[in-house]
Amino acid sequence: MGSVSTDMYFPALPRTAHDLGVGTSAIQLTVTAFLIGLAFGQIVGPISDVRGRRIPLLTGVVVYIVACLGCALAPSLGILVLARALQGFAAAAGVVITRAIIRDLYSGPDVARYYSRLFFMIAMVAIASPVVGTQVLTFTTWRGIFFIQVGLGVLILLVTTLRLPETLPLTKRRAPSARLQGFTLLHLLRDRRFVVYALTMACGGSTLVVLVSAAPFLIPNEYRVPLHSFGFIFSAGALAVMCSTLLNSKLLGRFSERRLLIYGFAGNVTCGVALLTIGHVSVWMFAVCFVSLIGSWGFIAANVTALAVRDYQRRAGSAIAVFGLFQYGVGGLAAPAVAIAGHETVDRVGLFVLILGLLGGAGAALGVSRDRRRLLAETASTG
């Protein structure tokens, strides 16, 4: 739900701006609205800790279908922004609860391994989504993209209703107490290790948000090539992250999540430097930087998620909700930042990407350092 709602829509940003008679920074608000809605929709996590995973997920899918229909029929930018916010709020059910289900079912190194498989599947969807989006634009308007998402929502509702069992039994659910939920959220926010990893995920994810939301404007304006090229470049990036998540899953048998996370951010920052220095040379250089940077995400997302929620199996929904609030909140603010700062150029986008990558890398290093000190202290106490 989250991947399709963004990746299929990105190629339509310039066409939507033209049809609604608005500028680049204004149409970027539809991306921001979705991500902010996704951030606030993380509230479904604590709810699923109390009510179970299945009912909140089904409810979210129904609301998602309604929101997609609202986007397709929106007569103005204001209505589209509101519908996109609702779409993001509803899509959070799919984003949060799928991750909570994995934490319900697995522990130890298996958590990172199965998160890698989840992100591998998301990458498969991401490969097809922008290509579908660009092809839809060849025979209809941007509204057709949202009608396709309506159909997808109906399919998800059907499959979820028939095939998805409840993974959180009554004996493991949290008490329906607002005070207890508030205490849980406060505990998460006071856990410095958890907050560091949440900010790390937020900065790493924002590098992708900035790059992908700016690319549909950069490719035709900076390099004078057709917009449909974006779909193929993005799909190549999605293929790269699919391969890197699969490789990450295999390497977890030999290396720790912490080491692979550091490798991921090393690649992220390297690609940011390359984008800033040589990305303007040609569309081919931009494509190489774009694909490589997105590929680095395969070593970041699964590992940092597993590290963050490792201590919170009985509160997985709440932990992932706070984690997502950081990720999508920062991403929502980052999306229009480049356009607000001025006319989008490769250099400006590269600078934003590099800064966010460096902040994420610093957070990863700090979190890993804290983990290693804790492991050494535990080893010393048991020894």
C-alpha positions as CSV (number, residue, x, y, z in Angstrom):
1,M,0.0,0.0,0.0
2,G,2.8,2.4,0.9
3,S,5.1,1.6,-2.0
4,V,2.4,1.7,-4.7
5,S,0.9,4.9,-3.4
6,T,4.2,6.8,-3.8
7,D,6.1,5.0,-6.6
8,M,3.3,4.8,-9.0
9,Y,2.4,8.5,-8.5
10,F,5.9,10.0,-8.7
11,P,6.0,10.0,-12.6
12,A,2.7,11.9,-12.6
13,L,3.9,14.8,-10.5
14,P,4.7,17.2,-13.5
15,R,1.5,16.3,-15.3
16,T,-0.6,16.8,-12.1
17,A,1.0,20.2,-11.5
18,H,0.2,21.2,-15.1
19,D,-3.4,20.0,-15.0
20,L,-4.1,21.7,-11.6
21,G,-2.2,24.9,-12.6
22,V,0.3,24.9,-9.7
23,G,4.1,25.0,-9.4
24,T,6.7,22.4,-8.4
25,S,6.8,23.3,-4.6
26,A,3.0,23.3,-4.5
27,I,2.6,19.8,-6.1
28,Q,5.3,18.4,-3.8
29,L,2.8,19.1,-1.0
30,T,0.9,16.0,-2.3
31,V,4.0,14.0,-1.4
32,T,4.4,15.7,1.9
33,A,0.7,15.2,2.8
34,F,0.9,11.5,2.1
35,L,4.0,11.1,4.2
36,I,2.6,13.2,7.1
37,G,-0.6,11.1,6.9
38,L,1.6,8.0,7.0
39,A,3.4,9.4,10.0
40,F,0.3,10.1,12.0
41,G,-1.3,6.8,10.9
42,Q,1.4,5.0,12.9
43,I,-1.2,5.3,15.8
44,V,-2.5,2.0,14.4
45,G,0.6,0.3,15.9
46,P,-0.5,0.8,19.6
47,I,-4.1,0.0,18.6
48,S,-2.9,-3.3,17.1
49,D,-1.1,-4.2,20.3
50,V,-4.5,-4.0,22.1
51,R,-7.0,-5.2,19.4
52,G,-4.8,-7.6,17.4
53,R,-3.3,-7.2,13.9
54,R,-6.2,-8.4,11.7
55,I,-9.1,-6.0,12.4
56,P,-7.0,-2.8,12.4
57,L,-5.4,-3.9,9.1
58,L,-8.8,-4.6,7.4
59,T,-10.1,-1.3,8.6
60,G,-7.1,0.5,7.2
61,V,-7.5,-1.1,3.8
62,V,-11.2,-0.1,3.6
63,V,-10.2,3.5,4.4
64,Y,-7.4,3.3,1.9
65,I,-9.8,2.4,-0.9
66,V,-12.0,5.4,-0.1
67,A,-9.0,7.7,0.0
68,C,-7.7,6.5,-3.4
69,L,-11.2,7.2,-4.8
70,G,-11.0,10.7,-3.3
71,C,-7.6,11.3,-5.0
72,A,-8.9,10.1,-8.3
73,L,-11.9,12.5,-8.2
74,A,-10.2,15.5,-6.6
75,P,-11.2,18.8,-8.4
76,S,-8.4,20.9,-6.9
77,L,-5.0,20.8,-5.3
78,G,-6.4,21.4,-1.8
79,I,-8.8,18.4,-2.1
80,L,-6.0,16.3,-3.5
81,V,-3.7,17.2,-0.6
82,L,-6.4,16.2,1.9
83,A,-7.2,13.0,0.1
84,R,-3.5,12.1,-0.1
85,A,-3.1,12.7,3.6
86,L,-6.0,10.3,4.3
87,Q,-4.5,7.8,1.9
88,G,-1.2,8.0,3.8
89,F,-3.0,7.7,7.1
90,A,-4.8,4.5,5.9
91,A,-1.7,3.0,4.2
92,A,0.1,3.1,7.6
93,A,-2.0,0.1,8.6
94,G,-0.2,-2.0,5.9
95,V,3.2,-0.5,6.7
96,V,3.1,-0.8,10.5
97,I,1.1,-4.1,10.9
98,T,3.1,-6.1,8.4
99,R,6.3,-5.2,10.4
100,A,4.6,-6.0,13.7
101,I,3.5,-9.4,12.4
102,I,7.1,-10.3,11.6
103,R,8.1,-9.3,15.1
104,D,5.2,-11.4,16.5
105,L,6.5,-14.5,14.6
106,Y,10.3,-14.3,14.8
107,S,13.1,-13.4,17.1
108,G,16.9,-13.0,17.1
109,P,18.7,-12.9,13.7
110,D,15.5,-14.1,12.0
111,V,13.9,-10.7,12.6
112,A,16.4,-9.0,10.3
113,R,16.3,-11.9,7.9
114,Y,12.5,-11.7,7.5
115,Y,12.5,-7.9,7.3
116,S,14.9,-8.3,4.4
117,R,12.4,-10.6,2.7
118,L,9.6,-8.1,3.4
119,F,11.7,-5.3,1.8
120,F,12.6,-7.6,-1.1
121,M,8.9,-8.0,-1.8
122,I,8.3,-4.3,-1.5
123,A,11.1,-3.7,-4.0
124,M,9.5,-6.1,-6.4
125,V,6.4,-3.9,-6.3
126,A,8.5,-0.8,-6.6
127,I,10.1,-2.1,-9.8
128,A,6.7,-2.3,-11.5
129,S,5.0,0.7,-10.0
130,P,6.7,3.6,-11.8
131,V,6.6,1.8,-15.1
132,V,2.9,1.2,-14.7
133,G,2.5,4.9,-13.8
134,T,4.3,6.2,-16.8
135,Q,2.4,3.8,-19.1
136,V,-0.9,4.8,-17.6
137,L,0.0,8.4,-18.4
138,T,0.3,7.5,-22.1
139,F,-3.4,6.8,-22.5
140,T,-5.1,8.6,-19.6
141,T,-4.5,11.3,-17.0
142,W,-2.9,11.1,-13.6
143,R,-6.4,10.3,-12.2
144,G,-6.1,6.9,-13.8
145,I,-3.2,6.0,-11.5
146,F,-5.5,6.5,-8.5
147,F,-8.3,4.4,-10.0
148,I,-5.7,1.6,-10.4
149,Q,-4.9,2.0,-6.7
150,V,-8.6,1.6,-5.9
151,G,-8.6,-1.7,-7.6
152,L,-5.4,-2.8,-5.9
153,G,-7.0,-1.9,-2.5
154,V,-10.0,-4.0,-3.3
155,L,-7.7,-6.9,-4.1
156,I,-5.7,-6.5,-0.9
157,L,-8.9,-6.4,1.1
158,L,-10.0,-9.7,-0.5
159,V,-6.7,-11.5,0.0
160,T,-6.3,-10.2,3.6
161,T,-9.8,-11.3,4.5
162,L,-9.4,-14.8,3.1
163,R,-5.8,-15.6,3.8
164,L,-4.3,-13.6,6.7
165,P,-4.6,-15.2,10.2
166,E,-4.3,-13.3,13.5
167,T,-0.7,-13.4,14.7
168,L,-1.1,-11.8,18.1
169,P,-3.1,-14.1,20.5
170,L,-5.2,-12.7,23.3
171,T,-2.6,-13.7,25.9
172,K,0.0,-11.4,24.4
173,R,-2.1,-8.3,23.8
174,R,-1.7,-5.1,25.8
175,A,-4.4,-4.0,28.2
176,P,-6.8,-1.3,26.7
177,S,-5.5,1.5,28.9
178,A,-4.7,4.9,27.6
179,R,-2.5,5.5,30.6
180,L,-0.5,2.3,29.9
181,Q,-0.2,3.2,26.2
182,G,1.0,6.6,27.1
183,F,3.6,5.1,29.4
184,T,4.7,2.8,26.7
185,L,5.2,5.7,24.2
186,L,7.1,7.7,26.9
187,H,9.3,4.7,27.6
188,L,10.1,4.4,23.8
189,L,11.0,8.1,23.5
190,R,13.2,8.0,26.6
191,D,15.1,5.0,25.2
192,R,18.1,6.8,23.6
193,R,19.2,3.7,21.7
194,F,15.7,3.4,20.1
195,V,15.5,7.1,19.3
196,V,19.0,7.1,17.7
197,Y,18.0,4.2,15.4
198,A,14.7,5.9,14.6
199,L,16.4,9.1,13.5
200,T,18.9,7.0,11.6
201,M,16.1,5.4,9.6
202,A,14.4,8.8,9.1
203,C,17.6,10.4,7.6
204,G,18.3,7.3,5.5
205,G,14.8,7.1,4.1
206,S,14.7,10.9,3.5
207,T,17.7,10.6,1.1
208,L,15.4,8.4,-1.1
209,V,12.4,10.7,-0.7
210,V,14.3,13.8,-1.8
211,L,16.0,12.1,-4.7
212,V,12.9,10.2,-6.0
213,S,10.5,13.2,-5.7
214,A,12.9,15.5,-7.4
215,A,13.9,13.1,-10.3
216,P,10.7,13.6,-12.4
217,F,11.5,17.3,-12.6
218,L,15.3,16.9,-13.0
219,I,15.2,14.4,-15.9
220,P,13.3,16.4,-18.5
221,N,14.5,19.8,-17.3
222,E,18.2,19.2,-16.7
223,Y,19.0,16.5,-19.2
224,R,16.3,17.1,-21.9
225,V,15.2,13.5,-22.1
226,P,11.6,12.2,-22.0
227,L,9.9,11.8,-18.7
228,H,9.1,8.2,-19.3
229,S,12.9,7.5,-18.8
230,F,12.2,8.1,-15.1
231,G,10.1,5.0,-14.9
232,F,12.9,2.8,-16.2
233,I,15.6,4.5,-14.1
234,F,13.4,4.1,-11.0
235,S,12.7,0.5,-11.8
236,A,16.5,-0.1,-12.2
237,G,16.9,1.4,-8.7
238,A,14.1,-0.8,-7.3
239,L,15.9,-3.9,-8.9
240,A,19.1,-2.8,-7.2
241,V,17.4,-2.6,-3.8
242,M,15.7,-5.9,-4.4
243,C,19.1,-7.5,-5.0
244,S,20.7,-5.7,-2.1
245,T,18.0,-6.8,0.3
246,L,18.4,-10.4,-0.9
247,L,22.1,-10.1,-0.4
248,N,21.6,-8.6,3.0
249,S,19.5,-11.6,4.0
250,K,22.2,-14.0,2.9
251,L,25.0,-12.1,4.6
252,L,23.2,-12.0,7.9
253,G,24.5,-15.5,8.4
254,R,28.1,-14.2,8.4
255,F,27.9,-10.6,9.5
256,S,25.9,-8.8,12.2
257,E,23.1,-6.3,11.5
258,R,25.3,-3.6,12.9
259,R,28.1,-4.1,10.5
260,L,25.8,-4.4,7.5
261,L,24.0,-1.2,8.5
262,I,27.4,0.7,8.6
263,Y,28.2,-0.7,5.1
264,G,24.8,0.5,3.9
265,F,25.4,4.1,5.0
266,A,28.9,4.0,3.6
267,G,27.4,3.3,0.2
268,N,24.7,5.9,0.8
269,V,27.2,8.7,1.5
270,T,29.5,7.6,-1.3
271,C,26.6,7.9,-3.8
272,G,25.6,11.3,-2.3
273,V,29.2,12.6,-3.0
274,A,29.1,11.2,-6.5
275,L,25.7,12.8,-7.2
276,L,26.9,16.1,-6.0
277,T,30.2,16.0,-8.0
278,I,29.4,14.2,-11.2
279,G,25.7,13.8,-11.3
280,H,25.2,16.8,-13.6
281,V,27.5,15.5,-16.3
282,S,24.9,13.4,-18.1
283,V,21.7,11.5,-17.5
284,W,23.7,8.3,-17.5
285,M,25.8,9.5,-14.6
286,F,22.7,10.6,-12.8
287,A,21.1,7.2,-13.4
288,V,24.2,5.4,-12.0
289,C,24.2,7.6,-8.8
290,F,20.4,7.2,-8.5
291,V,20.4,3.4,-8.8
292,S,23.4,2.9,-6.5
293,L,22.0,5.2,-3.8
294,I,18.6,3.4,-3.8
295,G,20.5,0.1,-3.8
296,S,22.2,1.0,-0.6
297,W,18.8,1.1,1.1
298,G,18.8,-2.7,1.1
299,F,21.5,-2.7,3.7
300,I,19.8,0.0,5.8
301,A,16.1,-0.5,6.2
302,A,15.9,-4.1,7.4
303,N,18.9,-3.9,9.7
304,V,18.0,-0.7,11.4
305,T,14.4,-1.8,11.9
306,A,15.5,-5.1,13.5
307,L,18.0,-3.4,15.8
308,A,15.4,-0.8,16.9
309,V,12.6,-3.2,17.8
310,R,14.7,-6.0,19.1
311,D,13.9,-5.3,22.8
312,Y,10.2,-4.7,22.1
313,Q,8.5,-8.0,21.1
314,R,5.5,-7.6,23.3
315,R,5.1,-3.9,22.2
316,A,6.1,-4.4,18.6
317,G,3.1,-2.3,17.2
318,S,3.9,0.6,19.5
319,A,7.6,0.5,18.8
320,I,7.2,0.3,15.0
321,A,4.6,3.2,15.2
322,V,7.0,5.5,16.9
323,F,9.8,4.4,14.5
324,G,7.5,5.2,11.6
325,L,6.5,8.5,13.0
326,F,10.2,9.6,12.9
327,Q,10.8,8.1,9.4
328,Y,7.7,9.5,7.6
329,G,7.6,12.7,9.5
330,V,11.1,13.7,8.5
331,G,10.6,12.4,5.0
332,G,7.4,14.5,4.7
333,L,9.3,17.6,5.6
334,A,12.3,16.7,3.4
335,A,10.2,16.2,0.2
336,P,9.4,19.9,-0.6
337,A,12.6,21.2,1.0
338,V,14.6,21.2,-2.2
339,A,11.9,23.0,-4.2
340,I,11.3,25.6,-1.4
341,A,15.1,26.3,-1.3
342,G,15.0,27.3,-5.0
343,H,14.9,25.9,-8.5
344,E,15.6,22.2,-8.4
345,T,19.1,21.3,-9.8
346,V,21.2,18.2,-9.5
347,D,23.7,20.0,-7.4
348,R,21.1,21.2,-4.9
349,V,19.5,17.7,-4.7
350,G,22.9,16.1,-4.3
351,L,23.7,18.5,-1.4
352,F,20.5,17.6,0.4
353,V,21.0,13.9,-0.2
354,L,24.6,14.1,1.1
355,I,23.7,16.0,4.2
356,L,20.9,13.6,5.1
357,G,23.2,10.6,4.4
358,L,25.9,12.0,6.7
359,L,23.4,12.5,9.5
360,G,22.0,9.0,9.0
361,G,25.5,7.6,9.0
362,A,26.4,9.4,12.2
363,G,23.3,8.1,13.8
364,A,24.1,4.5,12.7
365,A,27.6,4.8,14.1
366,L,26.3,6.1,17.4
367,G,23.7,3.4,17.7
368,V,26.2,0.6,16.8
369,S,28.7,2.0,19.3
370,R,26.0,2.0,22.1
371,D,25.1,-1.6,21.2
372,R,28.7,-2.8,21.3
373,R,29.3,-1.1,24.7
374,R,26.1,-2.8,26.0
375,L,27.2,-6.2,24.7
376,L,30.7,-5.8,26.2
377,A,29.1,-4.9,29.6
378,E,26.7,-7.9,29.4
379,T,29.6,-10.2,28.6
380,A,31.7,-8.9,31.4
381,S,28.8,-9.3,33.9
382,T,28.0,-12.8,32.9
383,G,31.7,-13.7,32.8
